[in-house]
Amino acid sequence: SETSYVLKNDGEAHYMRGGKPGYFPTFALGTPKSGSPLGWGIAHPVPFNLFDPFGFSKNKSPEAKQRGLVAEINNGRLAMLGLFGFVCEATIPGSVPALTGLIKSYSGEVMA
């Protein structure tokens, strides 16, 4: 979240104001405060953390967390390449031999 209230309560700042890029707040905002929306000052209280909703990585070493981060970045890159293959095949039929005949042709502007 980029909500300054949530980041401040978690001891962080927005990444454009000196905070850590990619930081996900814990949303452990404590006791609701009277007078603010839903008591917490955010649009809706979420029941779990966004980064590690089920607590799988809380006991991992920093090295294991770093390996997981690199794996996640590489998975995202691979997904983008896969999606780009579908876009190429739809735009230029036959450009991806494995997808030839499986994807309908698209004559519009794919980057618009």
Short mmCIF file of the C-alpha atoms (twelve columns), coordinates in Angstrom:
data_MODEL
# 
_entry.id   MODEL 
# 
loop_
_atom_site.group_PDB 
_atom_site.id 
_atom_site.type_symbol 
_atom_site.label_atom_id 
_atom_site.label_alt_id 
_atom_site.label_comp_id 
_atom_site.label_asym_id 
_atom_site.label_seq_id 
_atom_site.Cartn_x 
_atom_site.Cartn_y 
_atom_site.Cartn_z 
_atom_site.pdbx_PDB_model_num 
ATOM 1   C CA . SER A 1   0.000   0.000   0.000   1 
ATOM 2   C CA . GLU A 2   1.145   3.510   -0.640  1 
ATOM 3   C CA . THR A 3   -1.050  4.966   2.076   1 
ATOM 4   C CA . SER A 4   1.200   7.125   4.227   1 
ATOM 5   C CA . TYR A 5   -0.903  6.403   7.325   1 
ATOM 6   C CA . VAL A 6   -0.374  2.644   7.008   1 
ATOM 7   C CA . LEU A 7   3.317   2.988   6.202   1 
ATOM 8   C CA . LYS A 8   3.894   5.391   9.097   1 
ATOM 9   C CA . ASN A 9   2.201   3.036   11.571  1 
ATOM 10  C CA . ASP A 10  4.487   0.285   10.318  1 
ATOM 11  C CA . GLY A 11  7.632   2.387   10.802  1 
ATOM 12  C CA . GLU A 12  8.241   2.949   7.083   1 
ATOM 13  C CA . ALA A 13  7.933   5.770   4.583   1 
ATOM 14  C CA . HIS A 14  6.837   5.862   0.946   1 
ATOM 15  C CA . TYR A 15  9.669   4.779   -1.337  1 
ATOM 16  C CA . MET A 16  9.694   8.228   -2.963  1 
ATOM 17  C CA . ARG A 17  10.328  9.729   0.486   1 
ATOM 18  C CA . GLY A 18  13.210  7.504   1.565   1 
ATOM 19  C CA . GLY A 19  11.341  4.266   2.295   1 
ATOM 20  C CA . LYS A 20  12.235  0.801   1.034   1 
ATOM 21  C CA . PRO A 21  11.026  0.057   -2.537  1 
ATOM 22  C CA . GLY A 22  8.710   -2.948  -2.701  1 
ATOM 23  C CA . TYR A 23  7.906   -2.853  1.013   1 
ATOM 24  C CA . PHE A 24  4.518   -4.298  1.959   1 
ATOM 25  C CA . PRO A 25  3.086   -3.036  5.270   1 
ATOM 26  C CA . THR A 26  1.857   -5.559  7.815   1 
ATOM 27  C CA . PHE A 27  -1.517  -3.876  8.394   1 
ATOM 28  C CA . ALA A 28  -1.151  -4.682  12.102  1 
ATOM 29  C CA . LEU A 29  -2.635  -1.341  13.042  1 
ATOM 30  C CA . GLY A 30  -3.579  -2.205  16.593  1 
ATOM 31  C CA . THR A 31  -6.678  -0.910  18.335  1 
ATOM 32  C CA . PRO A 32  -9.167  0.993   16.159  1 
ATOM 33  C CA . LYS A 33  -9.143  4.763   16.663  1 
ATOM 34  C CA . SER A 34  -12.420 6.619   17.038  1 
ATOM 35  C CA . GLY A 35  -13.315 9.207   14.437  1 
ATOM 36  C CA . SER A 36  -11.524 7.649   11.465  1 
ATOM 37  C CA . PRO A 37  -13.082 5.502   8.705   1 
ATOM 38  C CA . LEU A 38  -13.738 2.019   10.067  1 
ATOM 39  C CA . GLY A 39  -11.580 2.979   13.018  1 
ATOM 40  C CA . TRP A 40  -8.196  2.397   11.375  1 
ATOM 41  C CA . GLY A 41  -7.842  5.233   8.888   1 
ATOM 42  C CA . ILE A 42  -7.633  3.012   5.825   1 
ATOM 43  C CA . ALA A 43  -10.327 2.217   3.267   1 
ATOM 44  C CA . HIS A 44  -10.883 -1.291  4.618   1 
ATOM 45  C CA . PRO A 45  -9.144  -3.413  7.219   1 
ATOM 46  C CA . VAL A 46  -7.669  -6.496  5.584   1 
ATOM 47  C CA . PRO A 47  -7.548  -9.769  7.511   1 
ATOM 48  C CA . PHE A 48  -3.986  -10.723 6.517   1 
ATOM 49  C CA . ASN A 49  -0.685  -9.304  5.326   1 
ATOM 50  C CA . LEU A 50  -0.207  -8.879  1.598   1 
ATOM 51  C CA . PHE A 51  3.434   -10.012 1.424   1 
ATOM 52  C CA . ASP A 52  3.108   -13.213 3.461   1 
ATOM 53  C CA . PRO A 53  -0.603  -13.822 4.121   1 
ATOM 54  C CA . PHE A 54  -0.188  -17.276 5.682   1 
ATOM 55  C CA . GLY A 55  3.138   -16.723 7.482   1 
ATOM 56  C CA . PHE A 56  5.161   -19.209 5.410   1 
ATOM 57  C CA . SER A 57  8.296   -17.048 5.276   1 
ATOM 58  C CA . LYS A 58  8.358   -15.489 8.742   1 
ATOM 59  C CA . ASN A 59  10.879  -18.048 10.039  1 
ATOM 60  C CA . LYS A 60  13.041  -18.161 6.898   1 
ATOM 61  C CA . SER A 61  16.583  -16.850 6.885   1 
ATOM 62  C CA . PRO A 62  17.349  -13.622 4.988   1 
ATOM 63  C CA . GLU A 63  19.249  -15.696 2.396   1 
ATOM 64  C CA . ALA A 64  16.210  -17.911 1.791   1 
ATOM 65  C CA . LYS A 65  13.995  -14.837 1.470   1 
ATOM 66  C CA . GLN A 66  16.436  -13.348 -1.058  1 
ATOM 67  C CA . ARG A 67  16.413  -16.579 -3.112  1 
ATOM 68  C CA . GLY A 68  12.607  -16.520 -3.038  1 
ATOM 69  C CA . LEU A 69  12.582  -12.923 -4.225  1 
ATOM 70  C CA . VAL A 70  14.880  -13.734 -7.149  1 
ATOM 71  C CA . ALA A 71  12.729  -16.748 -8.038  1 
ATOM 72  C CA . GLU A 72  9.585   -14.601 -7.955  1 
ATOM 73  C CA . ILE A 73  11.168  -11.947 -10.189 1 
ATOM 74  C CA . ASN A 74  12.277  -14.621 -12.662 1 
ATOM 75  C CA . ASN A 75  8.774   -16.175 -12.657 1 
ATOM 76  C CA . GLY A 76  7.326   -12.757 -13.486 1 
ATOM 77  C CA . ARG A 77  9.787   -12.302 -16.338 1 
ATOM 78  C CA . LEU A 78  8.953   -15.724 -17.742 1 
ATOM 79  C CA . ALA A 79  5.222   -14.964 -17.546 1 
ATOM 80  C CA . MET A 80  5.759   -11.713 -19.474 1 
ATOM 81  C CA . LEU A 81  7.678   -13.592 -22.183 1 
ATOM 82  C CA . GLY A 82  4.905   -16.177 -22.412 1 
ATOM 83  C CA . LEU A 83  2.246   -13.519 -22.738 1 
ATOM 84  C CA . PHE A 84  4.312   -11.744 -25.371 1 
ATOM 85  C CA . GLY A 85  4.393   -15.014 -27.346 1 
ATOM 86  C CA . PHE A 86  0.587   -15.074 -27.420 1 
ATOM 87  C CA . VAL A 87  0.491   -11.414 -28.520 1 
ATOM 88  C CA . CYS A 88  3.029   -12.114 -31.293 1 
ATOM 89  C CA . GLU A 89  1.093   -15.127 -32.568 1 
ATOM 90  C CA . ALA A 90  -2.192  -13.187 -32.579 1 
ATOM 91  C CA . THR A 91  -0.586  -10.265 -34.435 1 
ATOM 92  C CA . ILE A 92  1.626   -12.227 -36.849 1 
ATOM 93  C CA . PRO A 93  0.121   -15.688 -37.471 1 
ATOM 94  C CA . GLY A 94  2.841   -18.341 -37.676 1 
ATOM 95  C CA . SER A 95  5.414   -16.312 -35.728 1 
ATOM 96  C CA . VAL A 96  5.285   -18.764 -32.807 1 
ATOM 97  C CA . PRO A 97  5.270   -22.281 -34.316 1 
ATOM 98  C CA . ALA A 98  3.983   -23.949 -31.130 1 
ATOM 99  C CA . LEU A 99  0.894   -21.712 -31.149 1 
ATOM 100 C CA . THR A 100 0.147   -21.782 -34.893 1 
ATOM 101 C CA . GLY A 101 -3.545  -22.424 -35.434 1 
ATOM 102 C CA . LEU A 102 -4.381  -22.220 -31.713 1 
ATOM 103 C CA . ILE A 103 -4.686  -18.438 -31.383 1 
ATOM 104 C CA . LYS A 104 -7.198  -16.332 -33.317 1 
ATOM 105 C CA . SER A 105 -5.676  -13.605 -35.447 1 
ATOM 106 C CA . TYR A 106 -5.957  -10.018 -34.205 1 
ATOM 107 C CA . SER A 107 -5.815  -7.115  -36.633 1 
ATOM 108 C CA . GLY A 108 -6.090  -4.271  -34.138 1 
ATOM 109 C CA . GLU A 109 -3.374  -2.312  -32.359 1 
ATOM 110 C CA . VAL A 110 -2.075  -4.554  -29.566 1 
ATOM 111 C CA . MET A 111 -0.097  -1.811  -27.816 1 
ATOM 112 C CA . ALA A 112 -2.899  0.751   -27.717 1 
# 
